Amino acid sequence: MTERPPFRMGRLDHVHVRVPDRAEAARWYAEHLGFEPVEEHTFWAEGFAGGPLQISADGGRTTLALFEASEGHPMVRQETGVAFCVDADAFMAFARSLPNGIPTVDGTPLQRDDLVDFDLCWAYELADPWGNRYELNTYEYERVRSQLVEADGIMPRRFWPSELLAEYRDRDGAAPSG
């Protein structure tokens, strides 16, 4: 008997997001985060009640499935967060556009100084107007450090001491680079 290889999950396809009004949400996501409806999936939104409106910022490879909250499907925020990754140019352009109507996870306007330093990547934690949480990150760490953080005088936040990366490198060898 031949041994089957273990199952491996595929790429992330879509994330279910509840919103009070799909059309309003789609406009907000388009204006602030560059999402567009995925044409080949419009039948789900138009073909039957309660179906999702699929939107994407990467040509349909990864989508948000906007479900309209209803009595049978109440509004439940995506509170664990979904992370999206962009290159350094897109990340720096996003940072320099702030504030621009995007809230933080606590509802205040997202600012440049809300930048988080994760040692191997940079991130912004943000939310949509309905409290669904997201993270935008880039792994081009040194480029963003020199061309955005230092150039613009941004004071990023940290969630742990910077010495932890040095300790990791000392213990396990070189850490992954971005």
C-alpha contacts under 8 A as a table, 3 or more apart, distances in Angstrom:
res1	aa1	res2	aa2	distance
12	L	62	T	6.53
13	D	61	R	6.77
13	D	62	T	5.08
13	D	63	T	6.35
14	H	62	T	5.59
14	H	63	T	4.50
14	H	64	L	5.30
14	H	65	A	6.32
15	V	63	T	6.59
15	V	64	L	4.97
15	V	65	A	5.86
16	H	64	L	6.16
16	H	65	A	4.85
16	H	66	L	6.33
16	H	67	F	6.97
17	V	64	L	6.59
17	V	65	A	5.90
17	V	66	L	5.03
17	V	67	F	5.98
17	V	77	R	7.36
17	V	78	Q	6.49
17	V	132	N	7.34
18	R	66	L	5.91
18	R	67	F	4.84
18	R	68	E	5.77
18	R	69	A	5.75
18	R	75	M	5.75
18	R	76	V	6.21
18	R	77	R	6.57
18	R	78	Q	7.73
19	V	22	R	6.24
19	V	25	A	6.73
19	V	66	L	6.64
19	V	67	F	6.21
19	V	68	E	5.17
19	V	69	A	5.68
19	V	75	M	6.52
19	V	130	W	6.62
20	P	25	A	7.97
20	P	68	E	5.43
20	P	69	A	5.15
20	P	70	S	7.84
20	P	75	M	7.00
20	P	130	W	7.93
21	D	24	E	5.43
21	D	25	A	6.11
21	D	68	E	5.57
21	D	69	A	7.43
22	R	25	A	5.03
22	R	26	A	5.94
22	R	53	L	6.92
22	R	66	L	6.04
22	R	67	F	6.63
22	R	68	E	5.53
23	A	26	A	5.08
23	A	27	R	6.31
24	E	27	R	5.22
24	E	28	W	6.36
25	A	28	W	5.05
25	A	29	Y	6.12
25	A	66	L	7.82
26	A	29	Y	5.17
26	A	30	A	6.07
26	A	35	F	7.58
26	A	36	E	7.56
26	A	37	P	7.65
26	A	55	I	7.32
26	A	66	L	7.89
27	R	30	A	5.14
27	R	31	E	6.11
28	W	31	E	5.22
28	W	32	H	6.00
28	W	33	L	7.88
29	Y	32	H	5.41
29	Y	33	L	5.19
29	Y	34	G	6.37
29	Y	35	F	5.48
29	Y	36	E	7.91
29	Y	128	D	7.97
30	A	33	L	5.70
30	A	34	G	4.54
30	A	35	F	4.45
30	A	36	E	5.85
31	E	34	G	6.11
31	E	35	F	7.81
32	H	100	N	7.68
32	H	101	G	7.49
32	H	102	I	6.97
33	L	57	A	7.50
34	G	56	S	7.99
34	G	57	A	5.55
35	F	55	I	5.73
35	F	56	S	4.78
35	F	57	A	4.24
35	F	58	D	7.91
36	E	55	I	5.09
36	E	56	S	5.34
36	E	57	A	6.26
37	P	42	T	7.53
37	P	53	L	7.12
37	P	54	Q	5.79
37	P	55	I	4.20
37	P	56	S	6.36
38	V	41	H	5.67
38	V	42	T	6.64
38	V	54	Q	5.63
38	V	55	I	5.39
38	V	56	S	6.42
38	V	59	G	7.59
38	V	60	G	5.96
39	E	42	T	5.33
40	E	43	F	7.50
41	H	44	W	5.93
41	H	45	A	7.64
41	H	53	L	7.62
41	H	54	Q	6.36
42	T	45	A	5.32
42	T	46	E	6.07
42	T	47	G	7.88
42	T	53	L	6.54
42	T	54	Q	7.07
43	F	46	E	4.92
43	F	47	G	4.80
43	F	48	F	7.85
44	W	47	G	5.38
44	W	48	F	6.51
44	W	51	G	4.97
44	W	52	P	5.76
44	W	53	L	6.73
45	A	48	F	6.65
45	A	49	A	7.51
45	A	50	G	7.33
45	A	51	G	4.72
45	A	52	P	4.99
45	A	53	L	4.81
45	A	54	Q	7.75
46	E	49	A	7.62
46	E	51	G	7.41
47	G	51	G	7.51
48	F	51	G	5.86
50	G	67	F	6.78
50	G	68	E	6.70
51	G	67	F	6.62
52	P	65	A	5.25
52	P	66	L	5.13
52	P	67	F	4.78
52	P	68	E	7.52
53	L	65	A	5.53
53	L	66	L	4.99
53	L	67	F	6.71
54	Q	63	T	6.05
54	Q	64	L	5.71
54	Q	65	A	4.51
54	Q	66	L	6.24
55	I	60	G	7.38
55	I	63	T	5.35
55	I	64	L	5.37
55	I	65	A	6.53
55	I	66	L	7.55
56	S	59	G	6.09
56	S	60	G	5.18
56	S	61	R	7.45
56	S	62	T	6.12
56	S	63	T	4.52
56	S	64	L	6.36
57	A	60	G	7.15
57	A	62	T	7.61
57	A	63	T	7.46
58	D	61	R	5.96
58	D	62	T	6.52
59	G	62	T	7.78
60	G	63	T	6.00
69	A	72	G	7.98
69	A	73	H	5.43
69	A	74	P	5.08
69	A	75	M	5.03
70	S	73	H	4.86
70	S	74	P	5.35
70	S	75	M	7.37
71	E	74	P	5.71
77	R	130	W	7.29
77	R	131	G	5.94
77	R	132	N	5.05
77	R	133	R	7.83
78	Q	81	G	6.18
78	Q	131	G	7.36
78	Q	132	N	4.55
78	Q	133	R	5.84
79	E	131	G	7.54
79	E	132	N	5.99
79	E	133	R	5.50
80	T	133	R	6.85
81	G	132	N	7.30
81	G	133	R	4.55
81	G	134	Y	4.76
81	G	135	E	6.67
82	V	133	R	6.63
82	V	134	Y	4.73
82	V	135	E	6.06
83	A	134	Y	5.61
83	A	135	E	4.37
83	A	136	L	5.79
83	A	137	N	7.15
84	F	134	Y	7.53
84	F	135	E	6.08
84	F	136	L	4.98
84	F	137	N	6.26
85	C	136	L	5.80
85	C	137	N	4.82
85	C	138	T	5.48
85	C	139	Y	7.92
86	V	90	A	6.07
86	V	91	F	6.13
86	V	136	L	7.33
86	V	137	N	6.33
86	V	138	T	5.42
87	D	90	A	5.57
87	D	91	F	6.17
87	D	138	T	5.76
87	D	139	Y	7.52
87	D	140	E	6.94
88	A	91	F	4.97
88	A	92	M	5.99
88	A	138	T	6.11
88	A	139	Y	7.73
88	A	140	E	5.75
88	A	143	R	7.10
88	A	144	V	6.23
89	D	92	M	5.29
89	D	93	A	6.15
90	A	93	A	5.11
90	A	94	F	6.10
91	F	94	F	5.11
91	F	95	A	6.22
91	F	136	L	7.85
91	F	137	N	7.23
91	F	138	T	6.60
92	M	95	A	5.00
92	M	96	R	6.11
92	M	144	V	7.07
92	M	148	L	6.37
93	A	96	R	5.17
93	A	97	S	6.23
94	F	97	S	5.18
94	F	98	L	6.85
95	A	98	L	5.56
95	A	111	Q	7.89
95	A	112	R	5.52
96	R	112	R	6.93
97	S	100	N	6.17
98	L	110	L	6.61
98	L	111	Q	5.38
98	L	112	R	5.80
99	P	102	I	7.11
99	P	109	P	6.34
99	P	110	L	5.67
99	P	111	Q	5.12
99	P	112	R	7.22
100	N	109	P	7.79
100	N	110	L	7.60
101	G	109	P	6.48
101	G	110	L	7.57
102	I	109	P	6.00
102	I	110	L	5.73
102	I	126	L	7.02
102	I	127	A	6.98
102	I	128	D	6.78
102	I	129	P	7.66
103	P	106	D	7.49
103	P	107	G	5.04
103	P	108	T	5.32
103	P	109	P	4.45
103	P	110	L	5.03
103	P	126	L	5.92
103	P	127	A	5.56
103	P	128	D	6.58
103	P	129	P	6.88
104	T	107	G	5.12
104	T	108	T	5.45
104	T	109	P	5.94
104	T	110	L	4.99
104	T	125	E	6.33
104	T	126	L	4.32
104	T	127	A	5.49
105	V	108	T	7.63
105	V	125	E	6.66
105	V	126	L	5.27
105	V	127	A	5.12
105	V	131	G	6.84
105	V	133	R	6.29
107	G	127	A	7.59
107	G	129	P	7.89
107	G	131	G	7.74
110	L	114	D	6.62
110	L	126	L	6.96
111	Q	114	D	5.43
111	Q	115	L	7.97
112	R	115	L	6.12
112	R	154	I	6.92
113	D	154	I	5.55
113	D	155	M	5.67
113	D	156	P	5.72
113	D	157	R	7.69
114	D	124	Y	6.51
114	D	125	E	7.79
114	D	156	P	6.43
114	D	157	R	6.74
115	L	122	W	6.93
115	L	123	A	5.86
115	L	124	Y	5.21
115	L	125	E	7.92
115	L	154	I	7.89
115	L	155	M	7.65
115	L	156	P	4.83
115	L	157	R	6.15
116	V	122	W	5.73
116	V	123	A	5.06
116	V	124	Y	6.11
116	V	125	E	7.93
116	V	156	P	5.29
116	V	157	R	4.76
116	V	158	R	5.78
116	V	159	F	7.87
117	D	120	L	7.87
117	D	121	C	6.64
117	D	122	W	5.06
117	D	123	A	6.75
117	D	156	P	5.95
117	D	157	R	6.04
117	D	158	R	5.35
117	D	159	F	7.87
118	F	121	C	5.30
118	F	122	W	5.86
118	F	123	A	7.41
118	F	158	R	6.77
118	F	159	F	7.52
119	D	122	W	7.43
119	D	141	Y	7.66
119	D	162	S	6.98
119	D	165	L	6.79
120	L	139	Y	6.33
120	L	141	Y	6.08
120	L	176	P	7.52
120	L	177	S	6.75
120	L	178	G	6.49
121	C	137	N	6.61
121	C	138	T	5.57
121	C	139	Y	4.40
121	C	140	E	6.77
121	C	141	Y	5.29
121	C	178	G	7.16
122	W	137	N	5.46
122	W	138	T	5.61
122	W	139	Y	6.71
122	W	141	Y	6.55
122	W	144	V	7.84
123	A	135	E	6.46
123	A	136	L	5.42
123	A	137	N	4.21
123	A	138	T	6.74
124	Y	135	E	5.60
124	Y	136	L	5.24
124	Y	137	N	6.52
125	E	133	R	7.40
125	E	134	Y	5.97
125	E	135	E	4.53
125	E	136	L	6.61
126	L	133	R	5.90
126	L	134	Y	5.29
126	L	135	E	6.01
126	L	136	L	7.79
127	A	130	W	7.58
127	A	131	G	5.49
127	A	132	N	5.28
127	A	133	R	4.37
127	A	134	Y	5.71
128	D	131	G	5.50
128	D	132	N	5.46
128	D	133	R	6.79
129	P	132	N	7.58
138	T	141	Y	7.06
139	Y	177	S	7.92
139	Y	178	G	4.64
140	E	143	R	5.74
140	E	144	V	6.31
140	E	178	G	4.68
141	Y	144	V	5.42
141	Y	145	R	6.06
141	Y	177	S	7.94
141	Y	178	G	5.58
142	E	145	R	4.94
142	E	146	S	6.22
142	E	178	G	7.54
143	R	146	S	5.39
143	R	147	Q	5.83
143	R	148	L	7.88
144	V	147	Q	5.18
144	V	148	L	5.15
144	V	149	V	6.42
145	R	148	L	5.79
145	R	149	V	4.82
145	R	150	E	6.02
146	S	149	V	6.09
146	S	150	E	5.17
146	S	151	A	6.25
147	Q	150	E	6.45
147	Q	151	A	5.34
147	Q	152	D	7.78
148	L	151	A	5.09
148	L	152	D	5.47
148	L	153	G	7.75
148	L	154	I	7.44
149	V	152	D	5.58
149	V	153	G	5.69
149	V	154	I	4.79
149	V	155	M	7.18
149	V	156	P	7.70
150	E	153	G	5.08
150	E	154	I	6.59
151	A	154	I	7.98
158	R	161	P	7.10
158	R	162	S	7.96
160	W	164	L	7.49
161	P	164	L	5.96
162	S	165	L	6.05
162	S	166	A	7.52
163	E	166	A	5.23
163	E	167	E	6.27
164	L	167	E	5.00
164	L	168	Y	6.10
165	L	168	Y	5.00
165	L	169	R	6.17
165	L	175	A	7.76
166	A	169	R	5.10
166	A	170	D	6.10
167	E	170	D	5.06
167	E	171	R	6.09
168	Y	171	R	5.12
168	Y	172	D	5.82
168	Y	173	G	7.38
168	Y	175	A	7.15
169	R	172	D	5.37
169	R	173	G	4.72
169	R	174	A	4.92
169	R	175	A	5.50
170	D	173	G	5.73
170	D	174	A	7.61
172	D	175	A	7.55
